[in-house]
């Protein structure tokens, strides 16, 4: 099945949906792997929030496109070049610091984007944005707290967090590579970036983490379906059963 997306608003929304879905899948990998029980449950709940958010976004895409393609089809019937998620969320759970740094940097971005989308002309997107901001802000408070705890903790935890931040920052520049579609549906892209930088710079300082210098590394934009080496492996796990048993009912 070849799935194409033609409507500009649908293209914009599926970028958000894919980003939330892939980060949700990454956090699913942390189930039973958290540092202690309460955080293990928190990570699993965050994964459920992200996947649920993605599902609702895929529903809006399906309604806009009106091609008889289901939300499940968008998740399970596309290959990596047909996905449009931020490379940031594809990065692995190398250790707990990597998991937290990746989620924190994403949560700040998601908070800014969905705040603006509360005023979307699409009523379904506006209503969903108002609803999910509650869970986004909850998860942001949690990951923000962990950034400070790890950064101000032991020499080892600080070192691991610094390594994680150094790696994740390589994938931040593509966030700001706004195209016409972003500009069309986000009221103020400059504000998204400015608010993100203000929040993140403050937490890095509070966490005793040095902000990485700008890295010229760039491998192509996620908006064009260009990804890191990790996405294909994620989709192999995510899509195995539906592709192996395409007629199964879940």
Secondary structure, DSSP 8 states (H G I E B T S, - for coil): -------HHHHHHHHHHHHHHHHHHHHHTTTT-SSSHHHHHHHHHHHHHHHHHHHHHHHHHHHHH-SS--HHHHHHS--GGG----GGGGS--SSHHHHHHHHHHHHHHHHHHHHHHTT-SSHHHHHHHHHHHHHHHHHHHHHHHHHHHHHTS-HHHHHHHHHHHHHHGGGTGGGG---HHHHHHSS-HHHHHHHHHHHHHHHHHHTT-------------GGGT---TTHHHHHHHHHHHHHHTTT---
